[in-house]
Amino acid sequence: MKLNYLNLMIKPASACNLKCKYCFYNKVKPVTESISMDYDVMEKIIEKSFEITNDFSVINFNFQGGEPLLAGKDYFKEFINKVNQLKEGRIVNYTVQTNGTLIDDAWVKFFKANSFLVGLSIDGFKENNNIYRIDNNNRDTHQKILKSYKLLKSYEVDTNILTVLTSNLINYPQQLYKFYKSNRMNYVQLIPCLDFGYSDYESLDLDKLSEFYRKLFKIYIDDDDPVNIDFFQNIEIILSGKIPYKCGMKGFCETQLIIDSKGLVYPCDFYTEEKYKLGDITTDSLEDMINSNINDIFRSKKMDDSCCKRCRFSIICKGMCKKISTVYMNTSDEQCLINDFLGFIVAGNFRR
């Protein structure tokens, strides 16, 4: 059966030119290893994407890393040339998530010409960003990333900001919001720093994170022209009884295929381990991988939902996903950030 919609996350380069202190990929994958995707792997991705979709489907090709721009401009040009040869009536969308340090005029013109949505990682104001986001030579990155953002905006490239919420940053909601506003950053994704159990990770304190969201929300709601913050927008959608668009807040795992630089396929970016491997794009069909037992088990397996069974919001929240819940939920103390925040909103704090 042909699909009407396909969403692929492609990692054209496993290497990265930064060594962010919270990078979980650096723990489970050798991201400093210089592996770029071979062109035959790239062609298999495109060919098999078209084989499994009909002529009027929507296909999203999302490029992440490592740092995807390390694959080089020729890789991306060849990818798009191949797509254009085969796509027929399909609608094809491109996004790239980048640390922004390699962006120049040529990259920006390419993104604009091919209607890329660019996700740019910057952890707010300089003092915070430069604690965590340093390059492989221990140099600060904030100024370079901000310059790239201004270049993207000067060419009117659609750009979203991605910010990791760390134990330091959640102490400064007002300063963070002010940074977004002063730099005209209108679309922001907040990503809680996930604890993968490594000794050098900074676990987020649930009470402090909850307080951060409350304070940030009050700033947001009092702004006549607010920054579009994905967490708040998805909460609004949840309260309307609809399914939010943000992965991790839907209450279930969608089929989301992650393809690494070697062509190996996994069900989620947070679970790129051997035991979760669905197959190899060069030898296996996308249909078989989507319908594999491993994928079925992965999607059906939930976290400990004992808190959810007693929660008044469980019917609309549905428990998030198993990885995000490790930050937002403390089952031993029966704490849940979503429960807390929804209660805060329902109490009358959701009026502009």
Secondary structure by P-SEA (a helix, b strand, c coil): ccccbbbbbbcccccccccccccaaaaaccccccccccaaaaaaaaaaaaaacccbbbbbbbbbccccccccaaaaaaaaaaaaaccccbbbbbbbbcccccccaaaaaaaaaaccbbbbbbcccaaaaaaccccccccccaaaaaaaaaaaaaaccbbbbbbbbcaaaaacaaaaaaaaaaacccbbbbbccccccccccccccaaaaaaaaaaaaaaaaacccccccaaaaaaaaaaaccccccccccccccbbbbbccccccccccccccccccccccccccaaaaaacaaaaaaaacccccccccccccccccccccaaaaaacccccccccaaaaaaaaaacccccc
